[in-house]
Structure formats: structure tokens, C-alpha cells
């Protein structure tokens, strides 16, 4: 049975601006074995492209498709709840 991983970003992959020891090697193994994974964050402030750049600066080369934020989850939920409706979110 194929495996997939959901991995929290803050405190698991990175701590502040530092890569957690072993995190890069773990993600490299997943990539080499073609195992699907998503890095999750509950910080809605940044886009996946912003986070990709941040992670690249500390040594992780990931695609934005590997990063899923709480803002994306909220948008997807709202679309599922009320398709074809425009939302203005203030937070």
C-alpha cells in the first residue's frame, strides 16, 4: 500500500530560521523513493512560494506543491461550502 506523509513545518522541519537536524535527509529519502508528502503550516501569512524560498535559503529544495498552508485549507473549505461565491476574509 502506498504511503504519504503530512509533516508539520514549524517545530518538525524548521525551528525559527534553522533546519531541524535530520529533516533534510528525511525529505531527501522521501523524494528519492517517490513517496508523496505535504509540509503543513498553520501560519496563513505566507504563500507556498514564499515558504519555498524561506526553506530554500536554509537548504531545502522543495516545490511549492509540497507546501500547504492554513489559508489554502480555508479557501478550499469555503469553496466546498459555497461554490461560486466571493469571500472577503478579514483576520
C-alpha distances in whole Angstrom, upper triangle without the diagonal:
4,6,10,13,16,19,23,25,29,29,25,25,29,32,35,35,34,30,29,29,25,24,25,23,20,20,21,18,15,17,18,14,14,11,13,15,18,21,23,27,29,32,33,35,34,32,29,31,33,30,29,33,33,30,31,34,33,31,27,27,25,25,26,23,21,23,24,27,28,31,28,26,30,31,27,28,32,31,29,32,34,34,36,38,39,39,41,40,42,41
4,7,10,14,16,20,22,26,26,23,23,26,29,32,32,31,27,26,26,23,21,22,20,17,16,17,15,12,14,14,11,10,8,9,11,15,18,20,24,26,29,30,32,30,28,25,27,30,27,25,29,30,26,27,31,30,27,24,23,21,21,22,19,17,20,20,24,25,28,25,24,27,28,25,26,30,29,27,30,33,32,34,36,37,37,39,37,39,38
4,7,10,13,17,19,22,22,19,19,23,26,29,29,27,24,23,23,20,18,19,18,14,14,15,13,10,12,14,11,10,7,7,9,12,15,17,20,23,26,27,29,28,26,23,25,27,24,23,27,27,24,25,28,27,25,21,21,19,19,20,17,15,17,18,21,23,25,23,22,25,26,24,25,28,28,26,29,32,31,34,35,36,35,37,35,37,35
4,7,10,13,16,19,20,17,16,20,23,26,26,25,22,21,21,19,16,17,17,13,12,14,13,9,11,14,11,10,6,5,5,8,11,13,17,19,22,23,26,24,22,19,22,24,21,20,23,23,21,22,25,24,22,19,19,16,16,17,14,12,14,14,17,19,22,19,18,22,23,20,22,25,25,23,26,29,28,31,32,33,32,33,31,33,32
4,6,10,12,16,16,13,13,16,19,22,23,21,18,17,18,16,13,14,15,11,10,13,12,9,11,14,13,11,8,6,4,6,8,10,14,17,19,21,23,22,20,17,20,22,18,18,21,21,18,20,23,21,20,17,17,15,15,16,14,11,12,12,15,17,20,18,17,20,22,20,21,25,25,24,26,29,29,31,32,32,31,32,30,31,30
4,7,10,13,14,11,12,15,17,20,21,20,17,17,18,17,13,15,16,13,11,15,15,12,14,17,16,15,11,9,6,5,6,7,10,13,16,17,20,19,18,15,18,19,16,16,20,19,17,19,22,20,20,17,17,14,15,15,13,10,10,10,12,13,16,15,14,17,19,17,18,22,22,21,24,27,27,29,29,29,28,29,26,28,26
4,6,9,10,7,8,11,14,16,17,16,14,13,15,14,10,12,14,11,10,14,14,12,14,17,17,16,13,11,7,6,5,6,9,12,14,16,18,17,17,14,17,18,14,15,18,17,14,17,19,17,17,14,16,13,15,14,13,10,9,10,12,13,17,16,15,18,20,19,20,23,24,24,26,29,29,31,31,31,29,29,26,27,25
4,6,7,6,7,9,11,13,15,15,13,12,15,14,11,14,16,13,12,16,17,15,17,20,20,19,16,14,11,8,6,5,6,9,11,14,16,15,16,14,17,16,13,14,17,15,13,17,18,17,17,15,17,15,16,15,15,12,10,10,10,11,15,15,14,17,19,19,20,23,24,24,26,28,29,31,30,30,27,27,24,25,22
4,6,5,5,6,9,10,11,11,10,10,13,13,10,12,15,13,12,15,17,15,17,20,21,20,18,16,12,9,6,6,6,9,10,13,14,13,14,12,14,14,10,11,14,12,10,13,15,13,14,12,14,13,14,13,14,11,9,10,10,12,15,15,15,18,20,20,21,24,25,25,27,29,30,31,31,30,27,27,24,24,22
4,6,6,5,6,7,10,10,10,10,13,14,12,14,17,16,15,18,20,19,20,23,24,23,21,19,16,13,10,9,7,9,9,13,13,13,15,14,16,15,11,14,15,12,11,15,15,14,15,14,17,16,17,16,18,15,12,13,12,13,16,17,17,19,21,22,23,25,27,27,29,31,32,33,32,31,28,27,24,24,21
4,6,6,5,8,11,10,9,8,11,13,11,14,16,15,15,18,20,19,21,24,24,24,22,21,17,15,12,11,10,12,13,16,17,17,19,18,20,18,15,16,18,15,13,17,17,15,16,15,18,18,20,19,20,17,15,16,15,16,19,20,20,22,25,25,26,28,30,30,31,34,35,37,36,34,32,31,28,27,24
4,6,7,11,12,11,9,7,10,10,8,11,13,11,12,15,16,15,17,20,21,21,18,17,14,13,10,10,10,13,14,18,19,18,19,17,19,18,15,16,18,15,13,16,17,14,15,13,16,16,18,18,19,15,14,15,15,17,20,20,20,22,25,25,25,28,30,30,31,34,34,36,36,35,32,32,29,29,26
4,7,10,10,9,6,6,8,9,5,8,11,10,9,12,14,14,15,18,19,19,17,16,13,12,8,10,11,14,14,17,18,16,17,15,17,16,12,13,14,12,9,12,13,11,11,10,13,12,15,15,16,13,12,14,14,17,19,20,20,23,24,24,26,28,30,30,32,34,34,36,36,34,32,32,29,29,26
4,6,7,5,4,5,9,11,8,10,13,13,12,15,17,17,18,21,22,22,20,19,16,14,11,12,11,14,13,16,16,15,17,15,16,15,11,12,13,10,8,12,12,9,11,10,14,14,16,16,18,15,13,15,15,17,19,20,21,23,25,26,27,29,31,31,33,35,35,37,36,35,32,31,28,28,25
4,6,5,6,6,10,13,11,13,16,16,16,19,21,21,22,24,26,26,24,23,19,18,14,14,13,14,14,17,17,16,18,18,19,17,14,15,16,12,11,14,14,11,13,14,17,17,20,19,21,18,16,18,17,18,21,22,23,25,27,28,29,31,32,33,34,37,37,39,38,36,33,32,29,28,25
4,6,8,10,13,16,14,15,19,19,18,21,23,23,24,27,28,28,26,25,21,19,15,15,13,14,13,16,15,15,17,17,18,15,12,15,14,11,11,14,13,11,14,14,17,18,20,19,22,19,17,18,17,18,20,22,23,24,26,28,29,30,32,33,35,36,37,38,37,35,32,30,27,26,23
4,7,10,13,15,13,14,17,18,17,19,22,22,23,25,27,27,26,25,21,19,16,16,15,17,15,17,16,15,17,16,16,14,11,13,12,8,9,11,9,7,11,12,15,16,19,18,21,19,17,19,18,20,21,23,24,26,27,29,30,32,33,35,36,38,38,39,38,36,33,32,29,28,25
4,6,9,12,11,11,14,16,15,17,20,20,21,23,25,25,24,24,21,19,16,17,16,18,17,20,19,18,19,18,18,16,13,14,14,10,9,11,10,7,10,11,14,16,19,19,22,19,17,20,19,22,23,24,26,28,29,30,32,34,35,36,38,40,40,41,40,38,36,34,31,31,28
4,6,8,7,8,11,12,12,14,16,17,17,20,22,22,21,20,18,17,14,15,15,18,17,20,20,18,19,17,18,16,13,13,14,11,8,10,10,6,8,8,12,14,17,18,20,16,16,18,19,21,23,24,25,27,29,29,31,33,34,35,37,39,39,40,40,38,36,35,32,32,29
4,6,6,8,10,11,12,14,16,16,18,20,21,22,20,20,17,17,14,15,15,18,18,22,22,20,21,19,21,19,16,16,17,14,11,14,14,10,11,11,15,16,19,20,21,18,17,19,20,22,24,25,25,28,30,30,31,34,35,35,37,39,40,41,41,39,37,36,33,33,30
4,6,7,9,10,12,13,14,16,17,19,20,22,20,21,19,19,16,18,19,22,22,25,25,24,25,22,23,22,19,18,19,17,14,15,16,12,12,12,16,17,21,22,23,20,20,22,23,25,28,28,28,31,33,33,34,37,38,38,40,43,43,44,44,43,40,40,37,37,34
4,6,5,6,9,10,11,13,14,15,17,18,17,18,16,17,15,18,19,22,23,26,26,24,25,22,23,23,19,18,20,18,14,16,17,13,12,12,15,16,19,21,22,18,19,21,23,25,28,27,28,31,32,32,33,36,37,37,39,42,42,43,43,42,40,40,37,38,35
4,6,5,6,9,10,11,12,14,16,17,15,15,13,13,11,14,15,19,20,22,23,21,21,18,20,19,16,15,17,15,11,13,15,11,10,9,12,12,16,17,18,14,15,17,19,21,24,24,24,27,29,28,30,33,33,33,36,38,38,40,40,39,37,37,34,34,32
4,5,5,6,9,10,11,12,14,15,15,15,13,14,12,15,17,21,21,23,24,21,21,18,18,18,15,14,15,14,10,11,13,10,8,6,9,10,14,16,17,14,15,18,20,23,25,24,25,28,29,29,31,34,34,34,37,39,38,40,40,39,37,37,35,35,33
4,6,5,6,9,10,10,12,14,14,15,14,16,15,18,20,23,24,26,27,25,24,21,22,22,19,17,18,18,14,14,16,13,11,10,11,13,16,19,19,16,17,20,23,26,28,27,27,31,32,31,33,36,36,36,39,41,40,42,43,42,40,40,38,38,36
4,5,5,6,9,10,11,12,11,12,11,13,12,16,18,21,23,25,26,24,23,20,21,22,18,17,19,18,14,16,18,15,13,11,13,13,16,18,18,14,16,18,21,23,26,25,25,28,30,29,30,33,34,33,36,39,38,40,40,40,38,39,36,37,35
4,5,5,6,9,10,10,9,10,9,10,10,14,16,20,21,23,24,21,20,17,18,19,16,14,16,16,12,13,16,14,11,8,10,9,12,14,14,11,13,15,18,21,23,22,22,26,27,26,28,31,31,31,34,36,35,37,37,37,35,36,33,35,33
4,5,5,6,9,10,10,12,11,13,13,17,20,23,24,26,26,24,22,19,19,21,18,15,17,17,14,13,16,14,11,9,9,10,13,16,16,13,15,18,21,24,26,25,26,29,30,29,31,34,34,34,37,39,38,39,40,39,38,38,36,38,36
4,5,5,6,8,8,11,11,14,15,18,21,25,26,28,29,26,25,21,22,24,21,18,21,21,17,17,20,18,15,13,13,13,15,18,17,14,17,20,23,26,28,26,27,30,31,30,32,35,35,34,37,39,38,40,41,41,40,40,38,40,38
4,6,5,6,5,7,8,11,12,16,19,22,24,25,27,24,23,19,21,22,19,17,20,20,17,17,20,18,16,13,13,12,14,16,15,12,15,17,20,23,25,23,23,27,28,26,28,31,31,31,34,36,35,37,38,38,37,37,35,37,35
4,5,5,6,8,9,11,13,17,20,23,24,26,27,24,22,18,19,21,18,16,18,19,16,15,19,18,15,12,11,9,11,14,13,11,14,17,20,24,25,23,24,27,28,26,29,31,31,31,34,36,34,36,37,37,36,37,35,37,35
4,5,8,10,12,15,17,20,23,27,28,29,30,27,26,22,22,24,22,19,21,22,19,18,21,20,17,14,13,13,14,18,17,14,18,21,24,27,29,27,27,31,31,30,32,35,34,34,37,39,38,39,41,41,40,41,39,41,39
4,5,9,11,15,17,20,24,27,29,30,31,29,27,23,24,26,23,21,24,24,21,21,24,23,20,17,16,15,16,19,17,15,19,21,24,27,29,27,27,31,31,29,31,34,34,33,36,38,37,39,40,40,40,41,39,41,40
4,6,9,13,15,19,22,25,27,28,29,27,24,21,22,24,22,19,22,23,20,20,23,23,20,16,15,13,14,16,14,13,16,18,22,25,27,24,24,28,28,26,28,31,30,30,33,35,34,35,37,37,37,38,37,39,37
4,7,10,13,16,20,23,25,26,28,25,23,20,21,24,21,19,22,23,19,20,24,22,20,16,16,14,14,16,14,12,15,17,20,23,25,22,22,26,26,24,26,29,28,28,31,33,32,34,35,36,35,36,35,37,35
4,7,10,13,17,20,22,23,25,22,20,17,19,21,18,17,20,21,18,19,23,22,20,16,15,12,12,13,11,9,12,13,17,19,21,18,18,22,22,20,22,25,25,24,27,29,28,30,32,32,31,33,31,33,32
4,7,10,13,16,18,19,21,19,18,14,17,18,16,14,18,18,15,17,20,19,18,14,14,11,11,12,10,7,9,10,14,16,18,16,16,20,20,19,21,24,23,23,26,28,27,30,30,30,29,30,28,30,29
4,6,10,13,15,16,18,16,14,11,14,16,13,12,16,16,14,16,19,18,17,14,14,10,10,10,8,5,6,7,10,13,15,13,13,16,17,16,18,21,21,21,23,26,25,27,28,27,26,27,25,26,25
4,7,10,12,13,15,13,13,10,13,13,10,10,14,13,11,14,16,15,15,12,13,10,11,10,9,6,5,6,8,11,14,13,13,16,17,17,18,21,22,22,24,27,26,28,28,28,26,26,24,25,23
4,7,9,11,13,12,12,10,13,14,11,12,15,14,13,16,18,17,18,15,16,13,13,11,11,9,6,5,6,8,11,10,10,13,15,15,16,19,20,20,22,24,24,26,26,25,23,23,21,22,20
4,5,8,10,10,10,10,13,12,10,12,15,13,13,16,18,17,18,16,17,15,15,13,13,11,8,7,5,6,9,10,10,12,14,15,16,18,20,21,22,24,25,26,26,24,22,22,19,19,17
4,6,9,10,12,12,15,14,12,15,18,16,16,19,21,20,22,19,21,18,18,16,16,15,11,9,6,5,8,10,9,10,13,14,15,17,19,20,20,23,24,25,24,23,20,19,16,16,14
4,6,7,10,11,14,12,10,14,15,14,15,18,19,19,21,19,20,18,18,15,16,15,12,10,7,6,8,10,11,12,14,16,16,18,20,21,22,24,25,26,24,22,19,18,15,15,12
4,6,8,10,13,11,11,14,16,15,16,19,20,20,22,20,21,19,18,14,16,16,12,10,6,5,5,8,9,9,11,13,14,15,17,19,20,21,21,22,21,19,16,15,12,12,10
4,7,10,12,9,10,13,14,13,15,18,18,19,21,20,21,19,18,15,17,17,13,12,9,9,8,11,13,13,14,16,18,18,20,22,23,24,24,24,23,20,17,16,13,12,10
4,7,8,6,6,10,11,10,12,15,15,17,19,17,17,15,15,11,14,14,11,10,8,10,9,10,13,14,14,16,18,19,20,22,24,24,24,25,23,21,19,17,15,15,14
4,5,5,6,9,10,11,12,14,16,17,19,16,16,14,12,9,11,12,9,9,7,10,8,9,12,13,13,14,17,18,18,21,22,23,22,23,22,20,18,17,16,17,16
4,5,5,6,9,10,10,12,14,15,16,13,13,10,8,5,7,8,5,7,7,11,10,9,12,14,14,15,18,19,19,21,23,24,23,24,24,22,21,20,19,20,19
4,5,5,6,9,10,10,12,15,15,13,12,10,8,5,9,10,8,10,11,14,13,12,16,18,17,18,21,22,22,24,26,27,26,26,26,24,22,22,21,22,21
4,5,5,6,9,10,11,13,15,13,13,12,11,9,12,12,10,12,11,14,13,14,17,18,18,19,22,23,23,25,27,28,27,27,27,24,23,22,20,21,19
4,5,5,6,8,10,11,12,11,11,10,10,8,11,10,8,10,10,13,13,13,16,18,18,19,22,23,23,25,27,28,28,28,28,26,24,23,21,22,20
4,5,5,6,9,10,10,8,8,6,7,6,9,9,8,11,12,15,16,15,18,20,20,20,23,25,25,27,29,30,29,30,30,28,26,26,24,25,24
4,5,5,6,9,10,9,9,9,10,9,13,12,11,14,15,18,18,18,21,22,22,23,26,27,28,30,32,33,32,32,32,29,28,27,25,26,24
4,5,5,7,9,9,10,10,12,11,15,13,12,14,14,17,18,18,20,22,23,24,26,28,28,30,32,33,33,33,33,30,29,27,25,25,23
4,5,5,6,5,7,8,10,10,13,11,10,13,14,17,18,18,20,23,23,24,26,28,29,30,32,34,33,34,34,32,30,29,27,27,25
4,5,5,5,5,7,10,11,14,13,13,16,17,21,21,21,23,26,26,26,29,31,31,32,35,36,35,35,36,34,32,31,30,30,28
4,6,7,9,11,13,14,17,16,15,19,19,22,23,23,25,27,28,29,31,33,33,35,37,38,37,38,37,35,34,33,30,30,29
4,6,9,11,14,15,18,16,16,19,19,22,23,24,26,28,29,29,32,33,34,35,38,39,39,39,39,37,35,34,32,32,29
4,6,10,13,15,17,15,15,19,20,24,25,24,26,29,29,30,32,34,35,36,38,40,39,40,40,38,36,36,34,34,32
4,6,10,12,14,11,12,16,17,21,22,21,23,26,27,27,29,31,31,32,35,37,36,37,37,35,34,34,31,32,30
4,7,10,12,10,12,15,18,21,22,21,23,26,26,26,29,31,30,32,34,36,34,35,36,34,33,33,31,32,31
4,7,8,7,8,12,15,18,19,18,20,23,23,22,25,27,27,28,31,32,31,32,32,31,30,30,29,30,29
4,5,6,8,11,14,17,18,16,18,21,20,20,23,25,24,25,28,29,28,29,29,28,28,28,27,28,27
4,5,5,8,11,14,14,12,15,18,17,17,20,22,21,22,25,26,25,25,26,25,24,24,23,25,24
4,5,7,11,14,14,12,14,17,16,15,18,20,19,20,23,25,23,24,25,24,24,25,23,25,25
4,7,10,14,15,13,14,17,17,16,19,22,21,22,25,26,25,27,27,27,26,26,25,26,25
4,7,10,11,10,11,15,15,15,17,19,19,20,23,25,24,25,25,24,23,23,21,23,22
4,7,8,7,8,11,12,11,13,16,16,17,19,21,21,22,22,21,20,21,18,20,19
4,5,5,6,9,10,11,13,14,16,17,19,20,20,22,21,20,18,18,15,17,15
4,5,5,6,9,10,10,12,14,15,16,18,19,21,20,18,16,16,13,14,13
4,5,5,6,9,10,11,12,14,15,16,17,18,17,15,13,13,10,12,11
4,5,5,6,9,10,11,12,14,15,15,16,16,15,13,14,13,15,15
4,5,5,6,9,10,10,12,14,15,17,16,16,14,15,13,16,15
4,5,5,6,9,10,10,12,13,15,14,13,11,12,10,12,12
4,5,5,6,9,10,11,11,12,11,10,9,11,10,13,14
4,6,5,6,9,10,10,12,12,12,12,14,13,16,17
4,5,5,6,9,10,13,12,13,12,14,13,16,16
4,5,5,6,8,10,9,9,8,11,11,14,15
4,5,5,5,7,7,9,9,13,13,17,18
4,6,6,9,10,12,12,16,16,19,20
4,6,10,9,12,12,15,15,18,19
4,7,6,9,10,13,14,18,20
4,6,9,11,14,16,19,22
4,7,10,13,16,19,22
4,6,10,13,16,19
4,7,10,13,16
4,6,10,13
4,7,10
4,7
4
